[in-house]
């Protein structure tokens, strides 16, 4: 897991709760002596442990936390990848182009990272299917990012996001429709 994601998770916890919650989360996760940085790739187990511990602390499921975190990530992702985004794009366009623009760039610049593969099939102007593929089994993050994109593009009230397969699988199908 890229350090940037873990730093954003830290900021998410600090803004949704407080700094002491982050410190407690790190301690309970057995990671209290680690300082994450944006240049390093960390074992995936770190985020699994942090999210699992956060789920115990909050009473939310790991999937729900992934979704909330995914929504939170969108403004930062849009800032980081703004040079790849066309001004006329909206939610569905962003999803459709993520794999061949942003993810392609991440794989080129940071070969140690492995974003999920997003096989997107556009079914029409207002509908698409995402086939999320990742051994990390974090499709909740993708669902949250879709919802966050809809908010970012002022389409939250018009976008429906429906996982159609098990939320925690290596391969998850997500149906997205604009009404």
C-alpha positions in Angstrom: 0.0 0.0 0.0 1.4 3.3 -1.0 2.3 5.6 1.9 0.2 8.4 0.5 -3.0 6.3 1.1 -1.9 5.6 4.6 -1.2 9.3 5.2 -4.6 10.2 3.9 -6.1 7.5 6.2 -4.3 9.2 9.1 -5.8 12.6 8.1 -9.2 11.0 7.6 -9.1 9.6 11.2 -7.8 12.9 12.6 -10.5 15.0 10.9 -13.4 12.6 11.6 -12.3 11.9 15.1 -9.1 13.5 16.5 -5.4 13.0 16.7 -5.6 10.9 19.9 -7.8 8.5 18.1 -5.2 8.0 15.4 -2.5 7.4 18.1 -4.7 4.9 19.8 -5.5 3.2 16.5 -1.8 2.9 15.7 -1.0 1.5 19.2 -3.9 -1.0 19.1 -2.8 -2.1 15.6 0.8 -2.7 16.8 2.1 0.0 14.5 2.8 2.8 17.0 6.5 3.1 16.1 5.9 3.6 12.4 5.8 7.0 10.7 4.3 6.7 7.3 5.7 8.8 4.4 4.5 9.4 0.9 7.5 7.9 -0.8 7.3 4.4 0.6 5.2 1.4 -0.2 4.1 -0.4 3.0 2.8 -4.0 3.5 -0.9 -4.2 2.7 -1.3 -5.8 6.2 -0.9 -2.3 7.7 -4.1 -1.0 6.2 -6.0 -4.2 6.9 -4.9 -4.0 10.5 -5.7 -0.3 10.8 -9.1 -0.6 9.2 -9.9 -3.8 11.2 -9.0 -2.1 14.4 -11.0 1.0 13.4 -14.0 -1.2 12.7 -13.8 -2.6 16.3 -13.4 0.9 17.7 -16.3 2.4 15.8 -18.7 -0.5 15.5 -18.8 0.0 11.7 -17.8 -2.8 9.3 -14.5 -2.7 7.4 -16.5 -2.3 4.2 -18.4 0.7 5.5 -15.1 2.3 6.7 -13.6 1.6 3.2 -16.5 3.3 1.6 -16.4 6.4 3.9 -12.6 6.6 3.4 -13.0 6.3 -0.4 -15.5 9.2 -0.4 -13.0 11.3 1.6 -10.2 10.5 -0.8 -11.8 12.1 -3.9 -10.8 15.7 -3.5 -7.1 14.7 -3.0 -7.2 12.2 -5.9 -8.7 14.9 -8.2 -6.0 17.3 -7.2 -3.2 14.7 -7.7 -4.5 13.6 -11.1 -5.9 16.9 -12.4 -3.6 17.0 -15.4 -5.3 13.8 -16.7 -8.9 14.9 -16.3 -10.7 16.5 -19.2 -12.8 19.6 -18.2 -16.0 18.1 -19.7 -15.8 14.9 -17.7 -18.3 14.0 -15.0 -18.7 11.0 -12.7 -19.2 8.3 -15.3 -16.5 9.7 -17.6 -14.0 9.7 -14.7 -14.8 6.1 -13.9 -14.5 5.1 -17.5 -11.1 6.7 -18.0 -9.5 5.9 -14.6 -7.8 2.6 -15.6 -6.2 4.0 -18.8 -5.2 7.3 -17.4 -4.6 7.5 -13.6 -4.0 3.8 -12.9 -1.7 3.5 -15.9 0.3 6.5 -14.7 0.6 5.1 -11.2 1.9 1.8 -12.5 4.4 3.5 -14.7 5.7 5.9 -12.1 5.5 3.6 -9.1 5.9 0.0 -10.2 5.8 -1.1 -6.5 2.2 0.0 -6.3 -0.6 -2.0 -7.6 -3.9 -0.2 -7.8 -6.9 -2.4 -8.6 -7.7 -3.2 -12.2 -10.9 -1.6 -13.2 -12.5 -3.1 -16.2 -15.2 -0.7 -17.2 -18.0 -1.3 -19.7 -20.0 1.6 -20.7 -23.6 0.4 -21.2 -24.9 3.7 -22.4 -24.7 7.5 -21.8 -25.9 7.1 -18.2 -24.8 3.6 -17.1 -21.7 1.5 -16.7 -20.4 -1.6 -15.1 -17.1 -1.7 -13.2 -15.4 -5.1 -12.8 -13.0 -4.4 -9.8 -10.2 -6.9 -9.6 -7.7 -6.8 -6.8 -6.2 -9.4 -4.3 -6.6 -6.6 -1.7 -10.3 -7.2 -1.6 -11.1 -3.5 -0.9 -13.9 -2.9 -3.3 -15.6 -0.8 -0.7 -12.9 1.8 -1.3 -13.9 1.8 -5.0 -17.6 2.2 -4.1 -16.7 5.1 -1.9 -14.6 6.7 -4.6 -17.5 6.5 -7.0 -19.8 8.1 -4.5 -17.2 10.7 -3.8 -16.8 11.5 -7.5 -20.6 11.9 -7.7 -20.4 14.5 -4.9 -17.4 16.2 -6.4 -19.2 16.6 -9.7 -22.5 17.7 -8.0 -24.2 14.5 -9.1 -24.6 12.7 -5.8 -28.4 12.9 -6.0 -28.4 11.4 -9.5 -25.8 8.5 -9.2 -26.8 5.1 -7.9 -23.9 2.7 -7.0 -24.8 -0.9 -6.6 -22.3 -3.7 -5.9 -23.8 -6.8 -7.6 -21.4 -9.4 -6.2 -19.9 -10.1 -2.8 -18.4 -6.9 -1.4 -15.2 -8.5 -0.1 -14.1 -10.6 -3.1 -11.1 -10.3 -5.4 -13.5 -9.7 -8.2 -16.4 -7.4 -7.6 -18.9 -6.1 -10.1 -20.3 -2.6 -9.4 -23.2 -1.2 -11.4 -23.3 2.6 -11.7 -26.2 4.5 -13.1 -27.0 8.2 -13.5 -30.8 9.0 -13.3 
